[in-house]
Amino acid sequence: VENVERIMSEEGLPPREAVRKAMGQVSNAIIGCTLVLIAVFIPMAFFGGAVGAIYRQFTLSMVSSMMFSVLMAFTLTPALCATLLKPVEAGHHHAKTGFFGWFNRTFHRTATGYQGFVAKMLRRTGRYMLVYGLIVVCVGLLYARLPSSFLPSEDQGYLITNIQLPPGASANRTIGVIKQVEQYYLKQPAVAHVVAVAGFSFSGSGQNAGLVFTPLKDWSKRPSDQSAFAVAGRAFGELSNIRDAIIFPVNPPPIRELGNATGFTFRLQDRGGLGHEALIAARDQLLGLAAKSAVLKGVRAEGLEDTPQLQLMIDRDKASALGLSFADINNTLSTSLGSAYINDFPNQGRQQRVILQADAPERLQPDDLLKLNVRNAQGAMVPMSSFASSHWITAPVQLSRYNGYPAIKISGDAASGRSTGEALTEMEKLAAQLPAG
């Protein structure tokens, strides 16, 4: 629009011709600037990690707005200029009066004063460089004292409660704890309804794990003392009285791709190859130190605890002497304890599946495992007890690694009045007190 007005004022062309000339002058510049901006923003949409999660929506919004702006610049804007602008004589300038005249005069005086101030600075460079250095020092001091944080927490309108029972807890015991959590939330005035899931949690899958999703009422119906943070804080105190489980109500992060909860994530690694037991001991020591810290709150270990497991020891030499291969043993165990699809057969006009599996009463007890028979290469049935033995052990349900090292994931949050950066620094200080390795 400004270029069309300039051409009309300087050359006296009618609006339609002025628009054609103006578009011929600025079209290449518009296309070039748009392509450069798109080339800068589009790659950010494909970044991984936190950068991609934060900037992905922003990138797509910027690119979409720029494309729409280019479309407007080449279609509607020229048409409006040719239709609405009135022709003027060459050299004609409108005298601005009223508010716009006052604004133009004020802006001109400001620009003139700024130019004079810059000229004065260039004549006294030493004095102003000293002032500039003082400003840089002040900014550095303020930056060093400013608490660091990643993203501010927001009230997302719902809570997630992670439930973890002791290893070996039954599904019925887990459901009982979930019902207690549901009953507590349903009594809260800010809660809309409750959705519970048994057998799965942030720590992993298992019959001793559970999740409770708690959507809250609309923000307009909840006062400040019924915010998601307030509800989670009260729930943490009340639900900690349930001794059968570790229960953590958490507020979802402001960006969903960044995890399941607000706060920080810390990885404790076994870089010295000390073993799983040493890693567990270091984890317990770190959690104990974090519980005493005034900078941290809600520090807990993610992942399932070690559980009792039945270990089957196979003597390969005996199995080989009996004409058994390891594949035969695995297939027998898989088919008997699990199942195997055989085929389909017609039955009264319907197709029925044939599934091979050991009878339920014959696979309930640990001793039933050694009663299974495996067919060897000669076609004879060999009892499992002749080449295998079983005993109970305590072992992890899942093994976690981080950057190639055995690791344990630890989550937590900063205490009230503390930033995420301070919490991470505190965790690093506490980790430095752990045994070497």
DONU-509271 format. One record per residue (C-alpha): residue number from 1; chain; y, z, x. Coordinates in steps of 0.001 Angstrom, whole numbers, plus 524288, in hexadecimal, padded with zeros to 5 digits. Layout:
nr,kette,v,w,u
NUM,A,Y,Z,X
...
This chain:
nr,kette,v,w,u
1,A,80000,80000,80000
2,A,8098E,8037E,80AE3
3,A,806D3,7F6C2,81209
4,A,80939,7EECA,8059D
5,A,81616,7F5D6,80341
6,A,81A46,7F362,81164
7,A,8175D,7E4D3,8107B
8,A,81EA3,7E3A2,8038F
9,A,82A7D,7EAC3,808FC
10,A,82AE7,7E361,815DF
11,A,8272B,7D598,81179
12,A,82A71,7D56E,802F3
13,A,81D18,7D050,7FEEB
14,A,8185E,7D201,7F0F2
15,A,80E21,7DCA3,7EED7
16,A,80248,7D377,7EE23
17,A,80577,7CC72,7FAE3
18,A,8092B,7D946,8015F
19,A,7FBE1,7DEEF,7FDA3
20,A,7F4C2,7D339,80373
21,A,7FC48,7D453,81030
22,A,7FAA2,7E321,810E1
23,A,7EBE6,7E23B,80EA8
24,A,7EAD3,7D7EC,8193D
25,A,7F16C,7E160,822AD
26,A,7E9DC,7EDCB,81F91
27,A,7DC71,7E8E8,81AFC
28,A,7D678,7E875,8289E
29,A,7DC15,7F5C6,82BEF
30,A,7D68F,7FBD0,81F6D
31,A,7C909,7F622,821BC
32,A,7C90D,7F9FD,8301E
33,A,7CD46,80812,82DA3
34,A,7C352,80996,822C4
35,A,7B821,80470,82B14
36,A,7BBE6,80D6F,83651
37,A,7BC31,81963,82D7B
38,A,7AF32,815B2,8274A
39,A,7A932,813CA,834C6
40,A,7ADD9,82175,83865
41,A,7A95C,8288D,82C1B
42,A,79CA1,821B3,82878
43,A,794BF,82682,8346C
44,A,79808,83488,830CB
45,A,78FFB,83308,8245C
46,A,783C3,83151,82CBB
47,A,785DD,83D1C,8358B
48,A,77B56,84774,83561
49,A,77C74,85620,83519
50,A,78854,85DB4,8309D
51,A,7920A,852DF,83406
52,A,78B3B,84928,82B2D
53,A,789C7,85303,82023
54,A,79831,85697,82092
55,A,79E1C,84916,82221
56,A,7949C,8408E,81A5B
57,A,79B68,841F6,80D37
58,A,7A8CE,84197,81392
59,A,7A54A,834F1,81A95
60,A,7A06E,82E2C,80E64
61,A,7AC78,8328D,806D4
62,A,7B59B,82D6E,81161
63,A,7AECF,82046,81273
64,A,7AE74,81E9C,803AE
65,A,7BCED,821E2,80260
66,A,7C08D,8186D,80D45
67,A,7B8B6,80D6C,8071C
68,A,7BF30,8100E,7FA0F
69,A,7CC8C,8104D,800B2
70,A,7C9F5,802FE,806F7
71,A,7C5B7,7FD90,7F9D2
72,A,7D24C,80262,7F3B1
73,A,7DA7A,7FD10,7FEF4
74,A,7D500,7EF48,7FD2D
75,A,7D47B,7EEC2,7EE49
76,A,7DC92,7F7B9,7E5BC
77,A,7E7BA,7FB2D,7EEFA
78,A,7EC08,7ED0F,7F1BD
79,A,7EB36,7E9C4,7E34D
80,A,7F3A3,7F56F,7DFAB
81,A,7FD91,7F211,7EA3A
82,A,7FECF,7E412,7E56C
83,A,80030,7E8CC,7D765
84,A,808CB,7F4DE,7D846
85,A,81200,7F22D,7E3C0
86,A,81EAB,7EB2F,7E047
87,A,82455,7E06E,7E908
88,A,8301D,7E40E,7F185
89,A,83964,7DC5D,7FA14
90,A,8378E,7DB84,808C3
91,A,83E28,7E6DF,80FC1
92,A,83EF2,7EEF7,80352
93,A,83BFE,7FD88,8047E
94,A,83B69,8071C,7F936
95,A,84425,812DA,7FAD1
96,A,83C14,81EEB,7F8C7
97,A,8424D,82957,7F041
98,A,83DBB,83628,7EA6B
99,A,831D9,83CF8,7EFD6
100,A,82CA9,8312E,7F763
101,A,839D0,82ED8,7FDC0
102,A,83AB5,83D18,801BF
103,A,82CB8,83CAB,80703
104,A,82F5D,83071,80F2D
105,A,83BE1,83612,814F1
106,A,83541,84309,8180E
107,A,829AB,83C38,81E3D
108,A,832A5,833AA,8266C
109,A,83A17,83F99,82B63
110,A,82D33,84676,82E83
111,A,82827,83AC2,83610
112,A,834ED,83998,83D99
113,A,834B1,84820,840EA
114,A,8268C,84738,84570
115,A,829D2,83BDF,84E6E
116,A,83518,843A8,85438
117,A,82C55,84F87,8565C
118,A,82201,84750,85D4B
119,A,82C7C,84157,865FF
120,A,83141,84F04,8697A
121,A,82364,85348,86CE2
122,A,821A6,847A5,87600
123,A,82DFF,84B94,87D5E
124,A,8291E,859A1,87F22
125,A,81A95,857B0,88198
126,A,8189F,863CC,88A19
127,A,81DCC,86D55,87FE9
128,A,8160B,8676F,874BB
129,A,80992,86661,87CB9
130,A,80A9B,8751B,87EAF
131,A,80C04,876E7,86FFF
132,A,80063,86DE2,86DC8
133,A,7F811,87587,8777D
134,A,7FBA2,88242,87093
135,A,7F77C,87C69,86386
136,A,7EA73,877F8,8694E
137,A,7E7DB,885AB,86EB0
138,A,7EAE3,88BE9,86177
139,A,7E1F8,88251,85A7E
140,A,7D715,8852F,86439
141,A,7D85A,893DD,86227
142,A,7D84C,8926D,8536D
143,A,7CC75,8896D,8541F
144,A,7C4FC,89329,85C7E
145,A,7C7F7,89E4B,85307
146,A,7C52F,89691,846AD
147,A,7B796,899B0,84130
148,A,7AEDE,88DBF,84135
149,A,7A6E8,88981,83587
150,A,79F87,87D67,8313D
151,A,7A15B,87B73,822A2
152,A,7A6DC,88521,818BA
153,A,79D34,889D8,80E91
154,A,79F61,885C5,80086
155,A,79AB9,88A4C,7F347
156,A,7910F,87F74,7EFEA
157,A,78DE7,884ED,7E27F
158,A,78000,88944,7E57A
159,A,77811,89200,7EE7D
160,A,76AE7,8908C,7F538
161,A,76286,89C86,7F794
162,A,75806,89BD2,8020A
163,A,74C31,8A4A3,7FFD7
164,A,74258,8A7AB,80A8F
165,A,736F6,8B0EC,808A6
166,A,72E38,8B685,8136E
167,A,72394,8ADDD,81924
168,A,71777,8AD1A,810B3
169,A,71E91,8B0E4,80425
170,A,7185C,8AAC5,7F831
171,A,71EE5,8A11D,7EF0B
172,A,71E9A,8AB2F,7E3F5
173,A,72604,8B4D8,7EC6F
174,A,73017,8AA68,7EFBB
175,A,731E3,8A6F4,7E163
176,A,733F3,8B552,7DE5C
177,A,73F20,8B62C,7E825
178,A,74506,8A988,7E2F3
179,A,74509,8AF27,7D52B
180,A,74C68,8BB1F,7D9F3
181,A,756A4,8B255,7E04C
182,A,757B7,8AA42,7D3D6
183,A,759B8,8B65D,7CB81
184,A,76496,8BB0C,7D478
185,A,76BFC,8AE32,7D41C
186,A,76AB4,8AC81,7C569
187,A,771D4,8B97F,7C393
188,A,77DB2,8B4BB,7CB5A
189,A,78923,8AFE0,7C30E
190,A,78C4B,8A4B3,7CC7F
191,A,77E9B,89ECB,7CC02
192,A,77BEE,89345,7C2FE
193,A,76D2D,89268,7C4D5
194,A,7628C,893D5,7CF27
195,A,75883,88A52,7D4A8
196,A,74D93,88FBD,7DD4B
197,A,743A9,888F0,7E618
198,A,737AD,88FAC,7EBC5
199,A,7309D,88B1E,7F7EC
200,A,73C58,88566,7FEE6
201,A,74863,88AB4,805CD
202,A,751B6,887CA,810F7
203,A,747CA,88E25,819F9
204,A,73CE3,884D5,81633
205,A,731F5,88309,80C69
206,A,72847,88DB7,8091A
207,A,72395,89696,7FE43
208,A,72C52,8A169,8039E
209,A,738F7,89984,80263
210,A,7423D,896A0,7F745
211,A,74FAE,8916A,7F3B2
212,A,758BC,894E5,7E889
213,A,763C0,88B9A,7E4C6
214,A,76EAA,89244,7DD4E
215,A,778EC,88962,7D710
216,A,78541,890E4,7D3AD
217,A,78E55,88F11,7C838
218,A,799E5,885E7,7C92C
219,A,7A489,88A10,7D2B1
220,A,7AE55,88B6E,7C792
221,A,7A592,8958F,7C10F
222,A,7A3EA,89DF3,7CD2E
223,A,7AE99,8A70A,7D283
224,A,7B05E,8A920,7E108
225,A,7A6F7,8B49B,7E142
226,A,79C5A,8AB98,7DBD9
227,A,79D43,8A13D,7E670
228,A,790F6,89C40,7ECF9
229,A,793F1,8A470,7F90A
230,A,795BA,8B0D8,7F107
231,A,7895D,8AE80,7E91F
232,A,78189,8ABBB,7F588
233,A,786BE,8B7EC,7FC2E
234,A,78312,8C0BB,7F0D4
235,A,775DF,8BA15,7EF72
236,A,772D1,8BC40,7FDD1
237,A,7751B,8CADB,7FC46
238,A,76D7C,8CC39,7EF9A
239,A,76209,8C371,7F320
240,A,76028,8CA45,8002A
241,A,75A72,8D588,7F835
242,A,74E89,8CD0B,7F566
243,A,74596,8D182,80062
244,A,73B14,8C73D,7FE75
245,A,742F6,8BBFD,80414
246,A,74E5C,8B7C1,80C8E
247,A,7586F,8B203,8032C
248,A,764AA,8AAC8,80781
249,A,76E50,8A52D,7FDA8
250,A,7762A,89A6B,80449
251,A,781A3,891F4,80071
252,A,77F61,88343,80283
253,A,78767,87CAD,80D39
254,A,7939E,874D3,809A4
255,A,78C95,86856,80DF6
256,A,77E77,86741,8096D
257,A,779E6,85F52,8151A
258,A,77D4D,86A89,81E4D
259,A,77249,87381,81A1B
260,A,76DDE,87CC0,80F88
261,A,77797,887C1,8110A
262,A,7848D,88B6C,816F2
263,A,78583,8925B,823FB
264,A,77F79,88E8F,830EE
265,A,77232,88AAA,83661
266,A,76D34,88FAB,84368
267,A,76111,88AF0,84ACB
268,A,759AB,8948D,8534C
269,A,75189,88CBC,85D13
270,A,74617,89035,865CB
271,A,74A3F,8888D,871D3
272,A,741FD,890A7,87B08
273,A,7350A,88DB6,87453
274,A,73294,89C38,871C6
275,A,72AD4,899C9,8655B
276,A,72C0D,89BE4,856D1
277,A,72ACA,8AAB2,85759
278,A,735F9,8ABDA,86120
279,A,73E70,8A306,858B8
280,A,73BC5,8AB6D,84CB4
281,A,73F1D,8B7C4,8544F
282,A,74BE6,8B1BE,85911
283,A,74F1B,8ADB9,84B1E
284,A,74D10,8BB83,8460A
285,A,7556A,8C10E,85104
286,A,76059,8B755,84E35
287,A,76018,8BA68,83FA5
288,A,760FA,8C8D3,842C0
289,A,76CE2,8C6B7,84B6C
290,A,77342,8BDF8,8412D
291,A,77167,8C841,836A7
292,A,779A1,8D1C0,83EB0
293,A,78493,8C80F,8414B
294,A,79152,8C91D,839BA
295,A,793D9,8BA89,83B56
296,A,78782,8B5E6,83457
297,A,78145,8B7A2,82716
298,A,7752F,8B2A6,8204A
299,A,76E64,8AE76,82CE4
300,A,7604F,8AAD4,829F3
301,A,7555E,8A2BC,82FB5
302,A,7518D,8963F,828BB
303,A,74366,8921F,827CE
304,A,736F3,89879,82324
305,A,73155,8A470,829D8
306,A,72447,8A413,830C9
307,A,7194C,8A517,826E9
308,A,70AD2,8A8BF,8277B
309,A,702A7,89C97,82996
310,A,6F423,89A02,82AC2
311,A,6F141,89301,8377B
312,A,6E4F8,88AD7,8388A
313,A,6DFB6,889CD,84677
314,A,6D68A,87E46,848BB
315,A,6CD8A,87DC4,8548A
316,A,6CE79,86F58,857FD
317,A,6C2E0,86FCF,8612F
318,A,6B9D9,8755A,856BE
319,A,6BF12,86BDD,84C9F
320,A,6BC9E,86066,855B9
321,A,6AEDB,86533,858BF
322,A,6AC11,865D0,84A23
323,A,6B064,857AF,8486D
324,A,6BD7E,85ADA,8420D
325,A,6CA84,85474,844BD
326,A,6D790,85B07,842C8
327,A,6DAF1,850F8,83854
328,A,6CEC7,854DF,8308B
329,A,6D2CE,8632F,830E1
330,A,6E0B3,86028,82CCB
331,A,6DC3A,8577F,82198
332,A,6D307,86200,81C8B
333,A,6DDA5,86C62,81CDA
334,A,6E793,86354,81692
335,A,6DE5E,85F23,80BBA
336,A,6D8BC,86C99,808C4
337,A,6E517,874D0,8094E
338,A,6EE25,86A0C,80495
339,A,6E8E4,85E30,7FD8A
340,A,6E534,85002,7FF89
341,A,6E645,84484,7F632
342,A,6D956,83D35,7F4CF
343,A,6DAD1,832CA,7EA3B
344,A,6DD32,83046,7DBB3
345,A,6D321,82EBC,7D0F4
346,A,6D458,82AB9,7C294
347,A,6D22B,8356E,7B8AD
348,A,6D3AF,832E0,7AA1D
349,A,6DD49,827EA,7AC5F
350,A,6E571,82F5A,7B662
351,A,6E58C,82F5B,7C530
352,A,6E209,83C80,7CB21
353,A,6E426,8403F,7D942
354,A,6D98E,84621,7E1B5
355,A,6DF12,850E2,7EA81
356,A,6D62C,85787,7F45C
357,A,6D908,865E3,7F707
358,A,6D1B8,87293,7F95C
359,A,6D026,87B0B,7ED4A
360,A,6DB20,8850E,7EBFD
361,A,6D27E,89151,7ED24
362,A,6CCB2,88BB4,7F99E
363,A,6D9B5,88A6E,800CE
364,A,6E113,896D4,7FD5E
365,A,6DCD1,8A017,80844
366,A,6DEAB,89E60,81703
367,A,6CFF7,89F6F,818F7
368,A,6CDF6,89385,81040
369,A,6D3A2,88B23,81AFD
370,A,6C804,88D58,823F8
371,A,6BE5A,88A72,81905
372,A,6C250,87C30,81868
373,A,6B8CE,871F8,81D80
374,A,6BC90,86622,825AA
375,A,6B43F,859BE,82638
376,A,6B157,855A5,8342C
377,A,6AE6C,8482C,839E4
378,A,69FD8,8495E,83666
379,A,6A2E8,84C68,82827
380,A,69F14,85AD0,82909
381,A,6A7A8,8659A,82356
382,A,6ACA8,86F2A,82D92
383,A,6B28C,87C47,82926
384,A,6C05A,87EEB,82DDE
385,A,6BC6F,88C77,832AC
386,A,6B39F,88672,83D27
387,A,6BF0F,88116,84504
388,A,6CB67,887C4,83FD0
389,A,6D11E,89553,83DD4
390,A,6DD15,89A68,836AF
391,A,6E66E,8A5CE,83849
392,A,6F3B6,8A9F7,8330F
393,A,70033,8A801,83ADB
394,A,70EC9,8A94D,83875
395,A,715D2,89C92,83B2B
396,A,72211,89542,836EC
397,A,7215B,88CB7,82AD4
398,A,72A03,8828A,83138
399,A,72EA5,8801E,83F15
400,A,73CF1,87CAA,840D0
401,A,74328,8761E,84C93
402,A,7512F,87332,85034
403,A,75473,8699A,85B1A
404,A,7463D,869FD,85F42
405,A,74530,878D7,86092
406,A,73E6F,88278,8575A
407,A,7497C,88839,84F53
408,A,74CAD,89116,843F2
409,A,757C5,88DF7,83AAB
410,A,760F9,89957,837E9
411,A,76B7D,8989B,82D71
412,A,776B8,8A19B,82A68
413,A,784EC,8A2AD,826DE
414,A,79158,8A852,82C6E
415,A,795A1,8B59B,827A5
416,A,7A16E,8B6C8,81ECD
417,A,7ADC7,8B373,82654
418,A,7A641,8ACA2,8312C
419,A,7A51B,89E14,833E1
420,A,7990B,895D8,8364F
421,A,79D2C,893C2,84464
422,A,79DAF,8A268,846BE
423,A,79040,8A3EA,8408E
424,A,78A3F,89984,84959
425,A,79075,89FA5,85561
426,A,78AE2,8ACC7,8515F
427,A,77D4C,8A6E9,84FAE
428,A,77DFA,8A10B,85D44
429,A,781D4,8AE44,862E1
430,A,77680,8B4E9,85BFE
431,A,76CF1,8AA52,86060
432,A,77127,8ACAF,86E6A
433,A,76B8C,8BA84,86D3C
434,A,75DD2,8B554,86A67
435,A,75345,8B4A5,874EA
436,A,753CC,8A8DF,87DEF
437,A,74D04,89CAD,878F5
